[in-house]
């Protein structure tokens, strides 16, 4: 998988899309929930052999999961086991130099 932007920026964009807002309006910033430099380091394109099978963390009212292939899944914390409100980030990545991470 080839990615042109950091996994953290992709996560911010996925959360914003799931939340029905723009990345600029997300609060708190992602770095309040997880060490973004470390997360980006885990998912560098040139080091795919050292990626974890998955990373999962809580951001605001969501559980964020990033699989080894960098697939991002956002799940509402309040979702029940029977009907989870989940979305997955899909499609090509776009470069966006913004301070959300």
C-alpha contacts under 8 A as a table, 3 or more apart, distances in Angstrom:
res1	aa1	res2	aa2	distance
1	X	45	X	7.29
1	X	69	X	7.12
2	X	45	X	6.43
3	X	6	X	7.61
3	X	45	X	6.77
3	X	93	X	6.72
4	X	93	X	6.63
4	X	94	X	7.14
4	X	95	X	6.51
5	X	9	X	6.74
5	X	10	X	7.17
5	X	93	X	6.92
5	X	94	X	7.03
5	X	95	X	5.64
5	X	96	X	7.60
6	X	9	X	5.37
6	X	10	X	6.52
6	X	40	X	5.94
6	X	44	X	7.97
7	X	10	X	4.98
7	X	11	X	6.15
7	X	39	X	7.42
7	X	40	X	5.69
7	X	43	X	6.68
7	X	70	X	7.38
8	X	11	X	4.97
8	X	12	X	6.24
8	X	30	X	7.70
8	X	36	X	6.32
8	X	39	X	7.12
8	X	40	X	6.35
8	X	101	X	6.14
9	X	12	X	5.04
9	X	13	X	6.20
9	X	96	X	7.77
9	X	100	X	7.31
9	X	101	X	6.40
10	X	13	X	5.12
10	X	14	X	6.11
10	X	89	X	7.96
10	X	93	X	7.27
11	X	14	X	4.99
11	X	15	X	6.11
11	X	72	X	6.76
12	X	15	X	5.19
12	X	16	X	6.13
12	X	23	X	6.14
12	X	30	X	7.06
12	X	100	X	6.91
12	X	101	X	7.23
13	X	16	X	5.13
13	X	17	X	6.13
13	X	22	X	7.58
13	X	23	X	5.83
14	X	17	X	5.12
14	X	18	X	6.09
14	X	72	X	7.45
14	X	74	X	7.43
14	X	88	X	7.39
14	X	89	X	5.48
15	X	18	X	5.03
15	X	19	X	5.95
15	X	23	X	7.86
15	X	74	X	6.70
16	X	19	X	4.99
16	X	20	X	5.96
16	X	21	X	5.03
16	X	22	X	5.22
16	X	23	X	5.22
16	X	26	X	6.70
17	X	20	X	5.03
17	X	21	X	6.08
17	X	22	X	7.00
18	X	21	X	7.83
18	X	74	X	7.30
18	X	87	X	6.42
21	X	25	X	6.67
21	X	26	X	7.57
22	X	25	X	5.53
22	X	26	X	6.98
23	X	26	X	5.43
23	X	100	X	6.88
24	X	100	X	6.92
26	X	29	X	6.76
26	X	100	X	7.78
28	X	32	X	6.54
28	X	60	X	7.38
29	X	32	X	5.74
29	X	33	X	7.71
29	X	100	X	5.41
29	X	101	X	5.93
30	X	33	X	5.48
30	X	34	X	6.55
30	X	36	X	7.30
30	X	59	X	7.11
30	X	100	X	6.46
30	X	101	X	4.98
31	X	34	X	5.20
31	X	35	X	5.68
31	X	36	X	5.56
31	X	101	X	5.50
32	X	35	X	7.74
33	X	57	X	7.64
33	X	58	X	6.74
33	X	59	X	5.53
33	X	60	X	7.80
34	X	39	X	7.67
34	X	57	X	7.43
35	X	38	X	5.54
35	X	39	X	6.34
36	X	39	X	4.96
36	X	40	X	6.07
36	X	101	X	6.52
37	X	40	X	5.17
37	X	41	X	6.14
38	X	41	X	4.96
38	X	42	X	6.29
39	X	42	X	5.16
39	X	43	X	6.63
40	X	43	X	5.31
40	X	44	X	6.26
41	X	44	X	5.46
42	X	50	X	7.44
42	X	51	X	5.67
42	X	52	X	7.34
43	X	47	X	7.35
43	X	48	X	7.03
43	X	51	X	6.18
43	X	68	X	7.93
43	X	70	X	7.11
44	X	47	X	5.62
44	X	48	X	6.92
45	X	48	X	5.98
47	X	50	X	5.84
47	X	51	X	7.11
48	X	51	X	5.41
51	X	68	X	5.92
52	X	55	X	6.90
52	X	67	X	7.80
52	X	68	X	5.89
53	X	67	X	5.97
53	X	68	X	4.77
54	X	65	X	6.80
54	X	66	X	5.48
54	X	67	X	4.23
54	X	68	X	5.44
55	X	65	X	5.65
55	X	66	X	5.24
55	X	67	X	6.56
56	X	63	X	6.94
56	X	64	X	5.53
56	X	65	X	4.29
56	X	66	X	6.42
57	X	63	X	5.78
57	X	64	X	5.41
57	X	65	X	6.66
58	X	61	X	7.29
58	X	62	X	5.73
58	X	63	X	4.56
58	X	64	X	6.03
59	X	62	X	5.26
59	X	63	X	6.23
59	X	64	X	6.83
61	X	76	X	6.12
61	X	77	X	5.56
61	X	78	X	7.71
62	X	74	X	6.35
62	X	75	X	5.43
62	X	76	X	4.56
62	X	77	X	5.07
63	X	74	X	5.84
63	X	75	X	5.10
63	X	76	X	6.29
63	X	77	X	6.07
64	X	72	X	7.10
64	X	73	X	5.84
64	X	74	X	4.80
64	X	75	X	6.54
65	X	71	X	8.00
65	X	72	X	5.72
65	X	73	X	5.12
65	X	74	X	6.56
66	X	69	X	7.91
66	X	70	X	5.51
66	X	71	X	5.51
66	X	72	X	4.62
66	X	73	X	6.49
67	X	70	X	5.11
67	X	71	X	5.25
67	X	72	X	6.68
68	X	71	X	7.33
71	X	88	X	7.23
71	X	89	X	6.77
71	X	90	X	7.79
72	X	88	X	5.59
72	X	89	X	5.45
73	X	86	X	6.76
73	X	87	X	5.75
73	X	88	X	4.50
73	X	89	X	6.63
74	X	86	X	5.52
74	X	87	X	5.36
74	X	88	X	6.34
75	X	79	X	7.33
75	X	84	X	6.74
75	X	85	X	5.63
75	X	86	X	4.44
75	X	87	X	6.73
76	X	79	X	5.33
76	X	84	X	7.09
76	X	85	X	5.65
76	X	86	X	6.76
79	X	83	X	6.36
79	X	84	X	4.64
79	X	85	X	5.75
80	X	83	X	5.36
80	X	84	X	5.50
81	X	84	X	5.90
98	X	101	X	7.84
